[in-house]
Amino acid sequence: MKRKILYKYERDGGGYTVSPEKPPEGKDFWRRYRLIAEEGKAITNGEIITQVIDVKSYAGWRDCDLPPEETEESIDEGIQ
């Protein structure tokens, strides 16, 4: 499983941005993680099985096999 650090911050004028680039200095942000399964595999927290998901914490997530009835094309990206 690959982990990419993301930064979520409020834009001037409203709304939020989630980006791999740190926000401008002085801007408050929340750290998030994009978890990405290895090719042909999946990741799970025991409830969700997916190939990509954005989460507040990667604790409890682990690699797993794709379920037999699923293929890479049939699993949607997860957002939490």
C-alpha positions as CSV (number, residue, x, y, z in Angstrom):
1,M,0.0,0.0,0.0
2,K,1.3,3.4,-0.9
3,R,0.5,6.5,1.2
4,K,0.4,10.0,-0.1
5,I,0.1,13.0,2.2
6,L,-2.7,15.4,1.3
7,Y,-3.5,18.8,2.8
8,K,-7.1,20.0,3.2
9,Y,-7.6,23.8,3.7
10,E,-10.2,26.4,3.4
11,R,-9.9,28.6,0.3
12,D,-10.3,32.4,0.5
13,G,-13.9,33.1,-0.4
14,G,-15.1,29.7,0.9
15,G,-14.9,26.0,-0.1
16,Y,-12.1,23.6,0.6
17,T,-9.1,22.4,-1.4
18,V,-7.5,19.0,-0.9
19,S,-4.0,18.9,-2.5
20,P,-0.7,17.1,-2.3
21,E,0.9,20.6,-2.0
22,K,1.1,22.4,1.3
23,P,-1.1,25.4,1.6
24,P,0.4,28.9,1.7
25,E,2.3,29.8,4.9
26,G,0.0,30.9,7.7
27,K,-3.0,29.0,6.4
28,D,-4.5,26.4,8.7
29,F,-4.7,22.9,7.2
30,W,-5.7,19.3,8.1
31,R,-3.5,16.4,7.1
32,R,-5.2,13.6,5.1
33,Y,-3.8,10.4,3.6
34,R,-4.5,8.9,0.2
35,L,-4.0,5.1,0.4
36,I,-3.4,3.3,-2.8
37,A,-3.4,-0.4,-3.2
38,E,-0.6,-2.2,-5.2
39,E,-1.4,-3.3,-8.7
40,G,-3.9,-6.1,-8.7
41,K,-4.5,-5.8,-4.9
42,A,-6.9,-4.0,-2.5
43,I,-6.7,-2.4,0.9
44,T,-9.1,-2.9,3.8
45,N,-9.9,-1.6,7.3
46,G,-12.0,-4.6,8.0
47,E,-15.2,-3.0,6.7
48,I,-14.3,-1.4,3.4
49,I,-12.4,-3.0,0.6
50,T,-11.2,-0.6,-2.1
51,Q,-8.1,0.2,-4.2
52,V,-8.0,4.0,-3.3
53,I,-9.3,6.0,-0.4
54,D,-8.7,9.3,1.3
55,V,-8.7,9.0,5.1
56,K,-7.8,11.1,8.2
57,S,-5.6,8.3,9.6
58,Y,-4.1,5.2,8.0
59,A,-4.2,3.3,11.3
60,G,-6.0,0.0,10.8
61,W,-5.7,-0.1,7.0
62,R,-3.8,-3.1,5.5
63,D,-3.2,-4.8,2.2
64,C,-5.6,-7.6,1.1
65,D,-6.5,-9.5,-2.0
66,L,-9.2,-8.4,-4.3
67,P,-12.4,-10.3,-3.5
68,P,-12.9,-13.1,-6.1
69,E,-16.1,-11.6,-7.4
70,E,-14.5,-8.2,-7.9
71,T,-12.0,-7.0,-10.5
72,E,-10.0,-3.8,-10.5
73,E,-12.5,-2.2,-12.9
74,S,-15.5,-3.0,-10.7
75,I,-14.2,-1.3,-7.5
76,D,-14.9,2.4,-7.2
77,E,-12.6,4.8,-5.5
78,G,-13.5,5.3,-1.9
79,I,-13.8,8.6,-0.1
80,Q,-14.1,8.8,3.6
